[in-house]
Amino acid sequence: MLYAVERFFLEFLRGDYVNLTLGLKSAQMTSIIAFAIALIAFILIQWKGSVDEKVSG
């Protein structure tokens, strides 16, 4: 998840293309999507683990 955040901010320093989507470069949009997917997966894994502990404990 940290890589996605780092990549998002590093893209502000690049000046080699101007194709923008919602004011962001395509790599920044990809970083946002990757971060969102990783965050959702992390939350689901944590939630599933807490449910399993309650059932078996």
C-alpha positions as CSV (number, residue, x, y, z in Angstrom):
1,M,0.0,0.0,0.0
2,L,2.9,2.3,0.7
3,Y,4.2,1.9,-2.8
4,A,0.9,3.2,-4.3
5,V,1.1,6.3,-2.1
6,E,4.8,6.9,-3.0
7,R,4.1,6.4,-6.7
8,F,1.2,8.8,-6.6
9,F,3.3,11.7,-5.2
10,L,6.3,10.9,-7.4
11,E,4.2,11.4,-10.5
12,F,3.8,15.1,-9.6
13,L,7.5,15.5,-10.2
14,R,7.4,14.0,-13.8
15,G,6.7,16.3,-16.6
16,D,6.8,14.1,-19.7
17,Y,3.1,13.7,-20.4
18,V,-0.1,15.7,-20.1
19,N,-2.9,13.2,-20.5
20,L,-5.0,13.9,-17.5
21,T,-8.0,12.2,-16.1
22,L,-9.9,14.2,-13.4
23,G,-6.8,16.3,-13.1
24,L,-4.5,13.4,-12.4
25,K,-2.0,11.5,-14.6
26,S,-2.8,7.9,-15.6
27,A,-0.2,6.5,-13.2
28,Q,-1.7,8.5,-10.4
29,M,-5.1,7.1,-11.2
30,T,-3.6,3.6,-11.2
31,S,-2.0,4.2,-7.8
32,I,-5.3,5.3,-6.3
33,I,-7.0,2.2,-7.7
34,A,-4.2,-0.1,-6.4
35,F,-4.3,1.5,-3.0
36,A,-8.1,1.2,-2.8
37,I,-8.0,-2.5,-3.7
38,A,-5.2,-3.2,-1.2
39,L,-7.0,-1.3,1.5
40,I,-10.3,-3.3,0.9
41,A,-8.3,-6.6,0.8
42,F,-6.6,-5.6,4.1
43,I,-9.9,-4.8,5.8
44,L,-11.6,-7.9,4.6
45,I,-8.7,-10.1,5.7
46,Q,-8.7,-8.5,9.2
47,W,-12.5,-8.8,9.4
48,K,-12.5,-12.4,8.4
49,G,-9.8,-13.2,11.0
50,S,-11.7,-11.6,13.8
51,V,-14.9,-13.5,12.8
52,D,-12.9,-16.8,12.8
53,E,-11.5,-16.1,16.2
54,K,-15.0,-15.5,17.7
55,V,-16.3,-18.7,16.2
56,S,-13.5,-20.9,17.4
57,G,-12.9,-19.2,20.7
